[in-house]
Amino acid sequence: HGPLNEVPKSFARTFENLVFLDLSYNALPSLPKELGEMKLAYLKLANNDLNGLPASVWKNPYTIHLELDNNNISYIPSSLREAMLLNYLVMSNNSVSTLADDIFNGMRLVTLFIDGNHLRKLPRSLYSITTLQSLKVNNNYISNVAKDIRQLVRLRDIDLRNNTIKSLPTEIVELQRTLKYI
């Protein structure tokens, strides 16, 4: 674990050609908005003390891979959908309790991990991510999976463990060709 607790604003200008940045396992409480203006394809910020991110980081159009697990983030803005190249999002073990219903509209995520949060329901737009292959929503408070799950035609694995789900919709059988892990 590193002692880094601040990223200078000048970092983005100094390393303007950087495409991969891993600042995981530090003590960062916040980030400068300039970080979201970089052309970072891969941004790893796991295991820090982040309570949130600048809007520019959430909606960075260059980001493909974003890891934010094991922080204290409680809110994901709908502007996330502006990150059109984003296909890998890890938000495991944070404090997210709600997601806007339209948060994933138009997104092309392949992997989405939002396990270990405080979610009670899944947003409607989740079921419109036809590119989604891996979904972890375990260790939340989710009580229902919508029948729209059948729209996730590329879904290979879904982790629903340790929620309050009493039954799965019968429509899940429509995924029998692709789904390998429940």
C-alpha positions as CSV (number, residue, x, y, z in Angstrom):
1,H,0.0,0.0,0.0
2,G,1.4,3.3,-1.1
3,P,1.2,6.6,0.9
4,L,0.2,8.7,-2.2
5,N,-2.6,11.0,-1.1
6,E,-2.7,13.6,-3.8
7,V,-2.3,13.7,-7.6
8,P,-1.1,17.1,-8.7
9,K,-3.2,19.1,-11.2
10,S,-0.1,19.4,-13.4
11,F,0.1,15.6,-13.7
12,A,-2.3,15.6,-16.7
13,R,-0.2,18.1,-18.6
14,T,3.1,16.5,-17.8
15,F,1.9,13.0,-18.9
16,E,-0.5,14.0,-21.7
17,N,0.3,10.9,-23.8
18,L,-0.3,8.4,-21.0
19,V,-2.9,5.7,-21.8
20,F,-2.6,3.5,-18.8
21,L,-2.6,4.7,-15.2
22,D,-2.7,2.5,-12.1
23,L,-3.0,4.4,-8.8
24,S,-4.5,1.5,-6.9
25,Y,-3.6,0.7,-3.3
26,N,-2.9,4.3,-2.2
27,A,-4.6,6.8,0.1
28,L,-6.2,9.1,-2.4
29,P,-9.2,10.9,-1.0
30,S,-9.9,12.8,-4.3
31,L,-8.6,13.4,-7.8
32,P,-8.1,16.6,-9.9
33,K,-10.6,17.1,-12.7
34,E,-7.7,17.4,-15.1
35,L,-7.2,13.6,-14.8
36,G,-10.5,13.1,-16.6
37,E,-9.2,15.2,-19.5
38,M,-6.4,12.8,-20.3
39,K,-6.7,10.2,-23.0
40,L,-6.5,7.4,-20.6
41,A,-7.8,4.1,-21.9
42,Y,-7.1,2.2,-18.6
43,L,-7.6,3.8,-15.2
44,K,-7.2,1.8,-12.1
45,L,-8.0,3.5,-8.8
46,A,-8.9,0.5,-6.6
47,N,-8.3,0.4,-2.9
48,N,-8.1,4.1,-2.2
49,D,-10.1,6.5,0.0
50,L,-12.1,8.0,-2.8
51,N,-15.6,9.3,-1.9
52,G,-16.3,10.3,-5.5
53,L,-14.8,11.3,-8.8
54,P,-14.7,14.5,-10.9
55,A,-17.4,14.4,-13.6
56,S,-14.6,14.5,-16.2
57,V,-13.3,11.1,-15.0
58,W,-16.8,9.5,-15.1
59,K,-17.5,10.6,-18.7
60,N,-14.0,10.4,-20.2
61,P,-14.7,9.4,-23.9
62,Y,-11.3,7.6,-24.1
63,T,-11.6,5.3,-21.1
64,I,-12.2,1.6,-21.9
65,H,-11.3,0.1,-18.5
66,L,-12.2,1.7,-15.2
67,E,-11.5,0.1,-11.8
68,L,-12.9,1.8,-8.7
69,D,-13.4,-1.2,-6.3
70,N,-12.8,-0.9,-2.6
71,N,-13.3,2.8,-2.2
72,N,-16.1,4.8,-0.5
73,I,-17.9,6.0,-3.6
74,S,-21.7,6.3,-3.0
75,Y,-22.8,7.8,-6.3
76,I,-22.4,7.1,-10.0
77,P,-23.7,10.0,-12.1
78,S,-25.7,9.4,-15.3
79,S,-23.0,11.2,-17.2
80,L,-21.2,7.8,-17.1
81,R,-23.0,6.9,-20.3
82,E,-21.0,9.6,-22.1
83,A,-18.0,7.2,-21.7
84,M,-18.9,5.5,-24.9
85,L,-15.8,3.3,-25.2
86,L,-16.1,2.1,-21.6
87,N,-16.5,-1.7,-21.7
88,Y,-15.1,-2.7,-18.3
89,L,-16.4,-1.1,-15.1
90,V,-15.6,-2.4,-11.6
91,M,-17.4,-0.7,-8.7
92,S,-17.2,-3.6,-6.2
93,N,-17.3,-2.9,-2.5
94,N,-18.3,0.8,-2.4
95,S,-21.3,2.5,-0.9
96,V,-23.6,2.8,-3.9
97,S,-27.3,2.5,-2.9
98,T,-29.1,3.6,-6.0
99,L,-28.5,3.9,-9.7
100,A,-30.5,6.1,-12.1
101,D,-32.7,4.0,-14.3
102,D,-31.1,5.5,-17.4
103,I,-27.5,5.3,-16.3
104,F,-26.5,2.6,-18.8
105,N,-28.5,3.8,-21.8
106,G,-26.4,3.4,-25.0
107,M,-23.4,1.9,-23.2
108,R,-21.5,-1.1,-24.5
109,L,-20.2,-2.6,-21.3
110,V,-18.8,-6.2,-21.5
111,T,-18.0,-6.5,-17.8
112,L,-19.9,-4.8,-15.0
113,F,-19.1,-5.5,-11.3
114,I,-21.2,-3.6,-8.8
115,D,-21.1,-6.3,-6.1
116,G,-20.7,-5.5,-2.4
117,N,-22.7,-2.2,-2.5
118,H,-26.1,-1.3,-1.0
119,L,-28.3,-1.6,-4.1
120,R,-31.9,-2.6,-3.7
121,K,-32.8,-2.7,-7.4
122,L,-31.2,-2.9,-10.7
123,P,-31.7,0.0,-13.1
124,R,-33.9,-0.7,-16.2
125,S,-31.1,0.4,-18.5
126,L,-29.0,-2.5,-17.3
127,Y,-31.1,-4.8,-19.3
128,S,-30.4,-2.8,-22.5
129,I,-26.6,-3.5,-22.5
130,T,-26.7,-6.2,-25.2
131,T,-22.9,-6.4,-25.1
132,L,-22.8,-7.4,-21.5
133,Q,-21.1,-10.8,-20.8
134,S,-20.2,-10.7,-17.1
135,L,-22.3,-9.2,-14.4
136,K,-21.6,-9.3,-10.7
137,V,-24.3,-7.9,-8.4
138,N,-23.8,-10.2,-5.5
139,N,-23.7,-9.0,-1.9
140,N,-26.3,-6.3,-2.3
141,Y,-30.0,-6.1,-1.2
142,I,-31.6,-6.8,-4.6
143,S,-34.9,-8.5,-4.3
144,N,-35.9,-8.8,-8.0
145,V,-34.4,-9.6,-11.4
146,A,-36.7,-8.2,-14.2
147,K,-37.9,-10.5,-17.0
148,D,-35.9,-8.1,-19.3
149,I,-32.9,-10.2,-18.3
150,R,-33.6,-12.1,-21.5
151,Q,-32.3,-9.1,-23.5
152,L,-28.8,-9.7,-22.2
153,V,-28.2,-12.1,-25.1
154,R,-24.4,-12.3,-24.7
155,L,-24.4,-12.8,-20.9
156,R,-22.1,-15.6,-19.9
157,D,-22.1,-15.3,-16.2
158,I,-24.1,-13.5,-13.6
159,D,-23.4,-13.6,-9.8
160,L,-26.6,-13.0,-7.8
161,R,-25.4,-14.5,-4.5
162,N,-26.2,-13.0,-1.1
163,N,-29.2,-10.8,-2.1
164,T,-32.8,-11.0,-1.2
165,I,-34.0,-12.6,-4.5
166,K,-36.7,-15.2,-3.8
167,S,-37.1,-16.3,-7.4
168,L,-35.7,-15.8,-10.9
169,P,-37.9,-14.8,-13.8
170,T,-38.7,-17.7,-16.1
171,E,-37.4,-15.6,-19.0
172,I,-33.8,-16.4,-17.8
173,V,-34.1,-19.8,-19.7
174,E,-33.9,-17.8,-23.0
175,L,-30.2,-17.3,-22.1
176,Q,-29.5,-21.0,-21.8
177,R,-27.1,-21.0,-24.9
178,T,-24.8,-18.3,-23.5
179,L,-25.2,-18.4,-19.8
180,K,-22.6,-20.6,-18.2
181,Y,-22.6,-19.4,-14.5
182,I,-25.4,-18.4,-12.3
